[in-house]
Amino acid sequence: MKGKYIGIVALLLAASSTVACGSDDDGGGDGAAALTSCNAYCDAAVAKSCTDSADCKSFECSDLDKATGPCATEFKRYYDCMKAQADVCAQTCTPDLAKCG
């Protein structure tokens, strides 16, 4: 699971260089909502003892508060999807990073 976290982190870091330049007028999303969803997913992953879940917040959620517009909305959707899975440890959801470009 840590390998998947690192992959998501790399995607987040790549997106974060473009996200900070957006504005809420670009689609209404904000990083606070994305961060809240990420933290909720990480809490659920820790509760289920998913592999490497103890590092979830530091790897997955660290820059989400900077996301804006459609990118923030997409990351909120992604982490809501991750938490809503029947098996919260599964990795069946994917973010649409085109919304962050």
Biopython code that builds the backbone (N, CA, C, O; Angstrom):
import numpy as np
from Bio.PDB.StructureBuilder import StructureBuilder

atoms = [
    (1, "MET", "N", (0.824, -1.192, 0.000)),
    (1, "MET", "CA", (0.000, 0.000, 0.000)),
    (1, "MET", "C", (0.863, 1.248, 0.000)),
    (1, "MET", "O", (0.480, 2.258, -0.590)),
    (2, "LYS", "N", (2.019, 1.202, 0.649)),
    (2, "LYS", "CA", (2.882, 2.384, 0.707)),
    (2, "LYS", "C", (3.305, 2.811, -0.695)),
    (2, "LYS", "O", (3.406, 4.006, -0.973)),
    (3, "GLY", "N", (3.553, 1.846, -1.580)),
    (3, "GLY", "CA", (3.912, 2.172, -2.958)),
    (3, "GLY", "C", (2.807, 2.949, -3.645)),
    (3, "GLY", "O", (3.079, 3.867, -4.418)),
    (4, "LYS", "N", (1.559, 2.587, -3.368)),
    (4, "LYS", "CA", (0.436, 3.308, -3.954)),
    (4, "LYS", "C", (0.328, 4.698, -3.353)),
    (4, "LYS", "O", (0.014, 5.656, -4.059)),
    (5, "TYR", "N", (0.589, 4.818, -2.042)),
    (5, "TYR", "CA", (0.591, 6.144, -1.412)),
    (5, "TYR", "C", (1.648, 7.033, -2.045)),
    (5, "TYR", "O", (1.389, 8.199, -2.346)),
    (6, "ILE", "N", (2.827, 6.487, -2.245)),
    (6, "ILE", "CA", (3.903, 7.276, -2.821)),
    (6, "ILE", "C", (3.543, 7.711, -4.234)),
    (6, "ILE", "O", (3.863, 8.830, -4.636)),
    (7, "GLY", "N", (2.885, 6.847, -4.987)),
    (7, "GLY", "CA", (2.427, 7.215, -6.331)),
    (7, "GLY", "C", (1.423, 8.350, -6.290)),
    (7, "GLY", "O", (1.500, 9.280, -7.093)),
    (8, "ILE", "N", (0.489, 8.280, -5.367)),
    (8, "ILE", "CA", (-0.502, 9.347, -5.225)),
    (8, "ILE", "C", (0.183, 10.631, -4.783)),
    (8, "ILE", "O", (-0.159, 11.710, -5.268)),
    (9, "VAL", "N", (1.137, 10.533, -3.876)),
    (9, "VAL", "CA", (1.870, 11.714, -3.417)),
    (9, "VAL", "C", (2.584, 12.368, -4.592)),
    (9, "VAL", "O", (2.561, 13.590, -4.738)),
    (10, "ALA", "N", (3.215, 11.556, -5.425)),
    (10, "ALA", "CA", (3.909, 12.110, -6.590)),
    (10, "ALA", "C", (2.927, 12.842, -7.487)),
    (10, "ALA", "O", (3.236, 13.911, -8.014)),
    (11, "LEU", "N", (1.741, 12.265, -7.661)),
    (11, "LEU", "CA", (0.726, 12.925, -8.466)),
    (11, "LEU", "C", (0.263, 14.225, -7.810)),
    (11, "LEU", "O", (0.078, 15.240, -8.481)),
    (12, "LEU", "N", (0.082, 14.180, -6.504)),
    (12, "LEU", "CA", (-0.322, 15.388, -5.783)),
    (12, "LEU", "C", (0.729, 16.476, -5.892)),
    (12, "LEU", "O", (0.400, 17.640, -6.124)),
    (13, "LEU", "N", (1.993, 16.106, -5.726)),
    (13, "LEU", "CA", (3.048, 17.103, -5.814)),
    (13, "LEU", "C", (3.154, 17.679, -7.217)),
    (13, "LEU", "O", (3.395, 18.874, -7.385)),
    (14, "ALA", "N", (2.975, 16.837, -8.216)),
    (14, "ALA", "CA", (3.000, 17.334, -9.590)),
    (14, "ALA", "C", (1.839, 18.286, -9.834)),
    (14, "ALA", "O", (1.988, 19.304, -10.510)),
    (15, "ALA", "N", (0.690, 17.949, -9.281)),
    (15, "ALA", "CA", (-0.487, 18.795, -9.459)),
    (15, "ALA", "C", (-0.399, 20.055, -8.622)),
    (15, "ALA", "O", (-0.947, 21.087, -9.008)),
    (16, "SER", "N", (0.278, 19.997, -7.481)),
    (16, "SER", "CA", (0.286, 21.136, -6.573)),
    (16, "SER", "C", (0.971, 22.349, -7.169)),
    (16, "SER", "O", (0.671, 23.475, -6.774)),
    (17, "SER", "N", (1.883, 22.151, -8.108)),
    (17, "SER", "CA", (2.541, 23.304, -8.715)),
    (17, "SER", "C", (1.573, 24.082, -9.589)),
    (17, "SER", "O", (1.756, 25.281, -9.803)),
    (18, "THR", "N", (0.539, 23.412, -10.100)),
    (18, "THR", "CA", (-0.443, 24.121, -10.910)),
    (18, "THR", "C", (-1.664, 24.505, -10.106)),
    (18, "THR", "O", (-2.370, 25.448, -10.466)),
    (19, "VAL", "N", (-1.928, 23.795, -9.027)),
    (19, "VAL", "CA", (-3.136, 24.056, -8.261)),
    (19, "VAL", "C", (-3.111, 25.396, -7.567)),
    (19, "VAL", "O", (-4.125, 26.092, -7.517)),
    (20, "ALA", "N", (-1.980, 25.761, -7.040)),
    (20, "ALA", "CA", (-1.894, 26.998, -6.278)),
    (20, "ALA", "C", (-2.171, 28.209, -7.146)),
    (20, "ALA", "O", (-2.481, 29.278, -6.622)),
    (21, "CYS", "N", (-2.066, 28.070, -8.471)),
    (21, "CYS", "CA", (-2.297, 29.193, -9.363)),
    (21, "CYS", "C", (-3.767, 29.347, -9.719)),
    (21, "CYS", "O", (-4.149, 30.359, -10.308)),
    (22, "GLY", "N", (-4.593, 28.380, -9.382)),
    (22, "GLY", "CA", (-6.009, 28.455, -9.708)),
    (22, "GLY", "C", (-6.728, 29.385, -8.767)),
    (22, "GLY", "O", (-6.133, 29.985, -7.873)),
    (23, "SER", "N", (-8.030, 29.491, -8.989)),
    (23, "SER", "CA", (-8.839, 30.288, -8.082)),
    (23, "SER", "C", (-10.145, 29.568, -7.847)),
    (23, "SER", "O", (-10.519, 28.679, -8.613)),
    (24, "ASP", "N", (-10.834, 29.943, -6.801)),
    (24, "ASP", "CA", (-12.111, 29.307, -6.522)),
    (24, "ASP", "C", (-13.126, 29.572, -7.624)),
    (24, "ASP", "O", (-14.110, 28.842, -7.736)),
    (25, "ASP", "N", (-12.910, 30.598, -8.438)),
    (25, "ASP", "CA", (-13.798, 30.881, -9.550)),
    (25, "ASP", "C", (-13.693, 29.825, -10.640)),
    (25, "ASP", "O", (-14.550, 29.752, -11.520)),
    (26, "ASP", "N", (-12.646, 29.004, -10.587)),
    (26, "ASP", "CA", (-12.432, 27.972, -11.585)),
    (26, "ASP", "C", (-13.347, 26.765, -11.401)),
    (26, "ASP", "O", (-13.274, 25.835, -12.205)),
    (27, "GLY", "N", (-14.182, 26.737, -10.407)),
    (27, "GLY", "CA", (-15.045, 25.589, -10.229)),
    (27, "GLY", "C", (-15.579, 25.465, -8.826)),
    (27, "GLY", "O", (-16.314, 24.521, -8.538)),
    (28, "GLY", "N", (-15.242, 26.374, -7.949)),
    (28, "GLY", "CA", (-15.850, 26.427, -6.640)),
    (28, "GLY", "C", (-15.234, 25.556, -5.579)),
    (28, "GLY", "O", (-15.601, 25.689, -4.412)),
    (29, "GLY", "N", (-14.306, 24.659, -5.920)),
    (29, "GLY", "CA", (-13.727, 23.794, -4.913)),
    (29, "GLY", "C", (-12.699, 24.510, -4.065)),
    (29, "GLY", "O", (-12.098, 25.495, -4.494)),
    (30, "ASP", "N", (-12.501, 24.006, -2.856)),
    (30, "ASP", "CA", (-11.452, 24.573, -2.021)),
    (30, "ASP", "C", (-10.685, 23.455, -1.347)),
    (30, "ASP", "O", (-11.205, 22.358, -1.138)),
    (31, "GLY", "N", (-9.451, 23.748, -1.015)),
    (31, "GLY", "CA", (-8.571, 22.756, -0.426)),
    (31, "GLY", "C", (-9.019, 22.263, 0.935)),
    (31, "GLY", "O", (-8.728, 21.128, 1.311)),
    (32, "ALA", "N", (-9.723, 23.103, 1.679)),
    (32, "ALA", "CA", (-10.168, 22.692, 3.012)),
    (32, "ALA", "C", (-11.093, 21.477, 2.930)),
    (32, "ALA", "O", (-10.984, 20.556, 3.740)),
    (33, "ALA", "N", (-11.995, 21.477, 1.962)),
    (33, "ALA", "CA", (-12.911, 20.343, 1.799)),
    (33, "ALA", "C", (-12.154, 19.095, 1.351)),
    (33, "ALA", "O", (-12.442, 17.993, 1.817)),
    (34, "ALA", "N", (-11.189, 19.263, 0.450)),
    (34, "ALA", "CA", (-10.374, 18.135, -0.004)),
    (34, "ALA", "C", (-9.557, 17.577, 1.157)),
    (34, "ALA", "O", (-9.446, 16.360, 1.310)),
    (35, "LEU", "N", (-8.989, 18.454, 1.967)),
    (35, "LEU", "CA", (-8.195, 18.025, 3.126)),
    (35, "LEU", "C", (-9.056, 17.282, 4.135)),
    (35, "LEU", "O", (-8.627, 16.269, 4.688)),
    (36, "THR", "N", (-10.252, 17.769, 4.378)),
    (36, "THR", "CA", (-11.181, 17.099, 5.295)),
    (36, "THR", "C", (-11.499, 15.694, 4.809)),
    (36, "THR", "O", (-11.508, 14.754, 5.603)),
    (37, "SER", "N", (-11.763, 15.537, 3.509)),
    (37, "SER", "CA", (-12.058, 14.214, 2.945)),
    (37, "SER", "C", (-10.847, 13.295, 3.032)),
    (37, "SER", "O", (-10.987, 12.110, 3.334)),
    (38, "CYS", "N", (-9.664, 13.833, 2.772)),
    (38, "CYS", "CA", (-8.442, 13.033, 2.861)),
    (38, "CYS", "C", (-8.217, 12.558, 4.299)),
    (38, "CYS", "O", (-7.913, 11.388, 4.533)),
    (39, "ASN", "N", (-8.367, 13.467, 5.247)),
    (39, "ASN", "CA", (-8.185, 13.093, 6.655)),
    (39, "ASN", "C", (-9.190, 12.026, 7.084)),
    (39, "ASN", "O", (-8.841, 11.112, 7.831)),
    (40, "ALA", "N", (-10.435, 12.135, 6.616)),
    (40, "ALA", "CA", (-11.458, 11.142, 6.951)),
    (40, "ALA", "C", (-11.098, 9.776, 6.362)),
    (40, "ALA", "O", (-11.262, 8.746, 7.016)),
    (41, "TYR", "N", (-10.607, 9.780, 5.125)),
    (41, "TYR", "CA", (-10.171, 8.529, 4.509)),
    (41, "TYR", "C", (-9.016, 7.921, 5.317)),
    (41, "TYR", "O", (-9.021, 6.725, 5.609)),
    (42, "CYS", "N", (-8.041, 8.740, 5.670)),
    (42, "CYS", "CA", (-6.883, 8.235, 6.424)),
    (42, "CYS", "C", (-7.309, 7.679, 7.780)),
    (42, "CYS", "O", (-6.806, 6.641, 8.211)),
    (43, "ASP", "N", (-8.227, 8.358, 8.449)),
    (43, "ASP", "CA", (-8.732, 7.855, 9.728)),
    (43, "ASP", "C", (-9.385, 6.486, 9.554)),
    (43, "ASP", "O", (-9.199, 5.591, 10.378)),
    (44, "ALA", "N", (-10.154, 6.331, 8.472)),
    (44, "ALA", "CA", (-10.796, 5.039, 8.199)),
    (44, "ALA", "C", (-9.755, 3.974, 7.882)),
    (44, "ALA", "O", (-9.897, 2.827, 8.304)),
    (45, "ALA", "N", (-8.712, 4.342, 7.144)),
    (45, "ALA", "CA", (-7.649, 3.391, 6.804)),
    (45, "ALA", "C", (-6.899, 2.945, 8.055)),
    (45, "ALA", "O", (-6.558, 1.770, 8.188)),
    (46, "VAL", "N", (-6.641, 3.873, 8.966)),
    (46, "VAL", "CA", (-5.978, 3.532, 10.229)),
    (46, "VAL", "C", (-6.873, 2.607, 11.050)),
    (46, "VAL", "O", (-6.396, 1.628, 11.623)),
    (47, "ALA", "N", (-8.166, 2.915, 11.109)),
    (47, "ALA", "CA", (-9.111, 2.107, 11.881)),
    (47, "ALA", "C", (-9.178, 0.668, 11.363)),
    (47, "ALA", "O", (-9.391, -0.263, 12.140)),
    (48, "LYS", "N", (-8.997, 0.489, 10.070)),
    (48, "LYS", "CA", (-9.027, -0.855, 9.468)),
    (48, "LYS", "C", (-7.643, -1.494, 9.407)),
    (48, "LYS", "O", (-7.490, -2.595, 8.878)),
    (49, "SER", "N", (-6.641, -0.813, 9.942)),
    (49, "SER", "CA", (-5.255, -1.308, 9.938)),
    (49, "SER", "C", (-4.739, -1.611, 8.538)),
    (49, "SER", "O", (-4.066, -2.620, 8.326)),
    (50, "CYS", "N", (-5.049, -0.750, 7.595)),
    (50, "CYS", "CA", (-4.523, -0.900, 6.238)),
    (50, "CYS", "C", (-3.003, -0.758, 6.280)),
    (50, "CYS", "O", (-2.466, -0.032, 7.117)),
    (51, "THR", "N", (-2.326, -1.437, 5.395)),
    (51, "THR", "CA", (-0.877, -1.400, 5.323)),
    (51, "THR", "C", (-0.381, 0.038, 5.216)),
    (51, "THR", "O", (-0.872, 0.805, 4.388)),
    (52, "ASP", "N", (0.584, 0.403, 6.045)),
    (52, "ASP", "CA", (1.218, 1.719, 6.040)),
    (52, "ASP", "C", (0.242, 2.884, 6.246)),
    (52, "ASP", "O", (0.545, 4.015, 5.868)),
    (53, "SER", "N", (-0.906, 2.622, 6.832)),
    (53, "SER", "CA", (-1.904, 3.683, 7.008)),
    (53, "SER", "C", (-1.464, 4.741, 8.014)),
    (53, "SER", "O", (-1.983, 5.857, 7.993)),
    (54, "ALA", "N", (-0.522, 4.417, 8.890)),
    (54, "ALA", "CA", (-0.052, 5.387, 9.875)),
    (54, "ALA", "C", (0.564, 6.611, 9.207)),
    (54, "ALA", "O", (0.536, 7.702, 9.775)),
    (55, "ASP", "N", (1.122, 6.443, 8.003)),
    (55, "ASP", "CA", (1.730, 7.543, 7.261)),
    (55, "ASP", "C", (0.757, 8.217, 6.296)),
    (55, "ASP", "O", (1.144, 9.132, 5.569)),
    (56, "CYS", "N", (-0.466, 7.789, 6.281)),
    (56, "CYS", "CA", (-1.438, 8.256, 5.296)),
    (56, "CYS", "C", (-1.544, 9.783, 5.253)),
    (56, "CYS", "O", (-1.414, 10.383, 4.186)),
    (57, "LYS", "N", (-1.775, 10.401, 6.388)),
    (57, "LYS", "CA", (-1.990, 11.857, 6.386)),
    (57, "LYS", "C", (-0.758, 12.614, 5.916)),
    (57, "LYS", "O", (-0.885, 13.593, 5.180)),
    (58, "SER", "N", (0.416, 12.188, 6.319)),
    (58, "SER", "CA", (1.616, 12.920, 5.897)),
    (58, "SER", "C", (1.911, 12.709, 4.411)),
    (58, "SER", "O", (2.432, 13.613, 3.758)),
    (59, "PHE", "N", (1.589, 11.537, 3.869)),
    (59, "PHE", "CA", (1.820, 11.282, 2.451)),
    (59, "PHE", "C", (0.676, 11.765, 1.575)),
    (59, "PHE", "O", (0.913, 12.356, 0.521)),
    (60, "GLU", "N", (-0.538, 11.528, 1.986)),
    (60, "GLU", "CA", (-1.690, 11.786, 1.131)),
    (60, "GLU", "C", (-2.239, 13.215, 1.228)),
    (60, "GLU", "O", (-2.682, 13.781, 0.229)),
    (61, "CYS", "N", (-2.209, 13.781, 2.408)),
    (61, "CYS", "CA", (-2.983, 14.997, 2.656)),
    (61, "CYS", "C", (-2.161, 16.276, 2.791)),
    (61, "CYS", "O", (-2.732, 17.355, 2.948)),
    (62, "SER", "N", (-0.855, 16.179, 2.733)),
    (62, "SER", "CA", (0.003, 17.291, 3.136)),
    (62, "SER", "C", (-0.210, 18.599, 2.381)),
    (62, "SER", "O", (-0.126, 19.658, 3.002)),
    (63, "ASP", "N", (-0.479, 18.585, 1.090)),
    (63, "ASP", "CA", (-0.617, 19.834, 0.328)),
    (63, "ASP", "C", (-2.034, 20.114, -0.157)),
    (63, "ASP", "O", (-2.252, 21.063, -0.910)),
    (64, "LEU", "N", (-2.986, 19.311, 0.257)),
    (64, "LEU", "CA", (-4.334, 19.478, -0.264)),
    (64, "LEU", "C", (-4.987, 20.809, 0.113)),
    (64, "LEU", "O", (-5.871, 21.284, -0.600)),
    (65, "ASP", "N", (-4.567, 21.411, 1.214)),
    (65, "ASP", "CA", (-5.160, 22.675, 1.613)),
    (65, "ASP", "C", (-4.852, 23.791, 0.613)),
    (65, "ASP", "O", (-5.494, 24.841, 0.647)),
    (66, "LYS", "N", (-3.880, 23.578, -0.277)),
    (66, "LYS", "CA", (-3.519, 24.572, -1.293)),
    (66, "LYS", "C", (-4.310, 24.412, -2.589)),
    (66, "LYS", "O", (-4.274, 25.289, -3.452)),
    (67, "ALA", "N", (-5.018, 23.306, -2.724)),
    (67, "ALA", "CA", (-5.773, 23.044, -3.943)),
    (67, "ALA", "C", (-6.957, 24.002, -4.054)),
    (67, "ALA", "O", (-7.556, 24.389, -3.050)),
    (68, "THR", "N", (-7.283, 24.376, -5.281)),
    (68, "THR", "CA", (-8.423, 25.259, -5.530)),
    (68, "THR", "C", (-9.201, 24.771, -6.747)),
    (68, "THR", "O", (-8.742, 23.907, -7.495)),
    (69, "GLY", "N", (-10.376, 25.338, -6.924)),
    (69, "GLY", "CA", (-11.176, 25.094, -8.120)),
    (69, "GLY", "C", (-11.481, 23.635, -8.386)),
    (69, "GLY", "O", (-11.678, 22.850, -7.458)),
    (70, "PRO", "N", (-11.520, 23.269, -9.687)),
    (70, "PRO", "CA", (-11.867, 21.901, -10.068)),
    (70, "PRO", "C", (-10.899, 20.861, -9.504)),
    (70, "PRO", "O", (-11.296, 19.724, -9.247)),
    (71, "CYS", "N", (-9.660, 21.231, -9.313)),
    (71, "CYS", "CA", (-8.684, 20.285, -8.763)),
    (71, "CYS", "C", (-9.048, 19.925, -7.322)),
    (71, "CYS", "O", (-9.023, 18.751, -6.953)),
    (72, "ALA", "N", (-9.379, 20.907, -6.521)),
    (72, "ALA", "CA", (-9.782, 20.643, -5.134)),
    (72, "ALA", "C", (-11.042, 19.790, -5.102)),
    (72, "ALA", "O", (-11.154, 18.865, -4.297)),
    (73, "THR", "N", (-11.979, 20.100, -5.971)),
    (73, "THR", "CA", (-13.221, 19.324, -6.051)),
    (73, "THR", "C", (-12.924, 17.878, -6.430)),
    (73, "THR", "O", (-13.533, 16.955, -5.889)),
    (74, "GLU", "N", (-11.994, 17.678, -7.354)),
    (74, "GLU", "CA", (-11.638, 16.321, -7.784)),
    (74, "GLU", "C", (-10.966, 15.542, -6.667)),
    (74, "GLU", "O", (-11.265, 14.363, -6.478)),
    (75, "PHE", "N", (-10.063, 16.175, -5.919)),
    (75, "PHE", "CA", (-9.426, 15.448, -4.824)),
    (75, "PHE", "C", (-10.413, 15.151, -3.706)),
    (75, "PHE", "O", (-10.300, 14.114, -3.051)),
    (76, "LYS", "N", (-11.372, 16.028, -3.472)),
    (76, "LYS", "CA", (-12.430, 15.734, -2.501)),
    (76, "LYS", "C", (-13.216, 14.523, -2.969)),
    (76, "LYS", "O", (-13.491, 13.623, -2.175)),
    (77, "ARG", "N", (-13.584, 14.482, -4.246)),
    (77, "ARG", "CA", (-14.335, 13.355, -4.810)),
    (77, "ARG", "C", (-13.518, 12.070, -4.677)),
    (77, "ARG", "O", (-14.055, 11.026, -4.305)),
    (78, "TYR", "N", (-12.236, 12.144, -4.976)),
    (78, "TYR", "CA", (-11.362, 10.979, -4.911)),
    (78, "TYR", "C", (-11.301, 10.402, -3.496)),
    (78, "TYR", "O", (-11.477, 9.198, -3.310)),
    (79, "TYR", "N", (-11.053, 11.251, -2.501)),
    (79, "TYR", "CA", (-10.937, 10.740, -1.132)),
    (79, "TYR", "C", (-12.290, 10.320, -0.572)),
    (79, "TYR", "O", (-12.345, 9.417, 0.264)),
    (80, "ASP", "N", (-13.368, 10.938, -1.001)),
    (80, "ASP", "CA", (-14.701, 10.459, -0.619)),
    (80, "ASP", "C", (-14.926, 9.064, -1.194)),
    (80, "ASP", "O", (-15.483, 8.197, -0.520)),
    (81, "CYS", "N", (-14.495, 8.843, -2.437)),
    (81, "CYS", "CA", (-14.605, 7.532, -3.077)),
    (81, "CYS", "C", (-13.775, 6.500, -2.324)),
    (81, "CYS", "O", (-14.241, 5.392, -2.063)),
    (82, "MET", "N", (-12.542, 6.866, -1.976)),
    (82, "MET", "CA", (-11.667, 5.935, -1.262)),
    (82, "MET", "C", (-12.275, 5.504, 0.071)),
    (82, "MET", "O", (-12.205, 4.331, 0.439)),
    (83, "LYS", "N", (-12.862, 6.444, 0.784)),
    (83, "LYS", "CA", (-13.458, 6.129, 2.084)),
    (83, "LYS", "C", (-14.736, 5.302, 1.935)),
    (83, "LYS", "O", (-15.048, 4.485, 2.801)),
    (84, "ALA", "N", (-15.468, 5.507, 0.852)),
    (84, "ALA", "CA", (-16.755, 4.834, 0.652)),
    (84, "ALA", "C", (-16.629, 3.403, 0.124)),
    (84, "ALA", "O", (-17.627, 2.686, 0.060)),
    (85, "GLN", "N", (-15.424, 2.978, -0.254)),
    (85, "GLN", "CA", (-15.239, 1.619, -0.761)),
    (85, "GLN", "C", (-15.675, 0.597, 0.282)),
    (85, "GLN", "O", (-15.543, 0.839, 1.481)),
    (86, "ALA", "N", (-16.186, -0.528, -0.163)),
    (86, "ALA", "CA", (-16.542, -1.605, 0.761)),
    (86, "ALA", "C", (-15.322, -2.040, 1.572)),
    (86, "ALA", "O", (-15.436, -2.348, 2.759)),
    (87, "ASP", "N", (-14.164, -2.062, 0.932)),
    (87, "ASP", "CA", (-12.899, -2.362, 1.607)),
    (87, "ASP", "C", (-12.049, -1.097, 1.526)),
    (87, "ASP", "O", (-11.453, -0.808, 0.489)),
    (88, "VAL", "N", (-11.998, -0.352, 2.616)),
    (88, "VAL", "CA", (-11.293, 0.928, 2.620)),
    (88, "VAL", "C", (-9.802, 0.760, 2.304)),
    (88, "VAL", "O", (-9.140, 1.729, 1.934)),
    (89, "CYS", "N", (-9.279, -0.439, 2.443)),
    (89, "CYS", "CA", (-7.871, -0.692, 2.130)),
    (89, "CYS", "C", (-7.639, -0.920, 0.636)),
    (89, "CYS", "O", (-6.495, -0.934, 0.183)),
    (90, "ALA", "N", (-8.699, -1.094, -0.121)),
    (90, "ALA", "CA", (-8.573, -1.303, -1.567)),
    (90, "ALA", "C", (-8.195, 0.012, -2.233)),
    (90, "ALA", "O", (-8.398, 1.085, -1.664)),
    (91, "GLN", "N", (-7.658, -0.072, -3.414)),
    (91, "GLN", "CA", (-7.247, 1.122, -4.164)),
    (91, "GLN", "C", (-7.986, 1.136, -5.498)),
    (91, "GLN", "O", (-7.363, 1.058, -6.557)),
    (92, "THR", "N", (-9.304, 1.236, -5.448)),
    (92, "THR", "CA", (-10.082, 1.140, -6.681)),
    (92, "THR", "C", (-10.455, 2.491, -7.276)),
    (92, "THR", "O", (-10.957, 2.541, -8.399)),
    (93, "CYS", "N", (-10.229, 3.569, -6.572)),
    (93, "CYS", "CA", (-10.578, 4.906, -7.051)),
    (93, "CYS", "C", (-9.333, 5.565, -7.654)),
    (93, "CYS", "O", (-8.210, 5.302, -7.225)),
    (94, "THR", "N", (-9.548, 6.415, -8.641)),
    (94, "THR", "CA", (-8.435, 7.160, -9.231)),
    (94, "THR", "C", (-8.822, 8.621, -9.396)),
    (94, "THR", "O", (-9.957, 8.928, -9.761)),
    (95, "PRO", "N", (-7.875, 9.527, -9.127)),
    (95, "PRO", "CA", (-8.162, 10.947, -9.340)),
    (95, "PRO", "C", (-8.018, 11.305, -10.818)),
    (95, "PRO", "O", (-7.171, 10.744, -11.513)),
    (96, "ASP", "N", (-8.826, 12.220, -11.290)),
    (96, "ASP", "CA", (-8.738, 12.731, -12.658)),
    (96, "ASP", "C", (-7.832, 13.956, -12.607)),
    (96, "ASP", "O", (-8.299, 15.073, -12.386)),
    (97, "LEU", "N", (-6.545, 13.744, -12.812)),
    (97, "LEU", "CA", (-5.576, 14.828, -12.685)),
    (97, "LEU", "C", (-5.662, 15.837, -13.821)),
    (97, "LEU", "O", (-5.045, 16.899, -13.748)),
    (98, "ALA", "N", (-6.417, 15.524, -14.868)),
    (98, "ALA", "CA", (-6.626, 16.503, -15.933)),
    (98, "ALA", "C", (-7.337, 17.737, -15.378)),
    (98, "ALA", "O", (-7.223, 18.827, -15.941)),
    (99, "LYS", "N", (-8.061, 17.570, -14.291)),
    (99, "LYS", "CA", (-8.750, 18.697, -13.667)),
    (99, "LYS", "C", (-7.800, 19.593, -12.888)),
    (99, "LYS", "O", (-8.200, 20.647, -12.394)),
    (100, "CYS", "N", (-6.549, 19.177, -12.779)),
    (100, "CYS", "CA", (-5.547, 19.951, -12.045)),
    (100, "CYS", "C", (-4.535, 20.608, -12.983)),
    (100, "CYS", "O", (-3.557, 21.194, -12.520)),
    (101, "GLY", "N", (-4.751, 20.521, -14.245)),
    (101, "GLY", "CA", (-3.775, 21.059, -15.189)),
    (101, "GLY", "C", (-4.124, 22.367, -15.783)),
    (101, "GLY", "O", (-3.363, 22.901, -16.590)),
]
sb = StructureBuilder()
sb.init_structure("model")
sb.init_model(0)
sb.init_chain("A")
sb.init_seg("    ")
for serial, (resi, resn, name, xyz) in enumerate(atoms, 1):
    if name == "N":
        sb.init_residue(resn, " ", resi, " ")
    sb.init_atom(name, np.array(xyz, "f"), 0.0, 1.0, " ", f" {name:<3s}", serial, name[0])
structure = sb.get_structure()
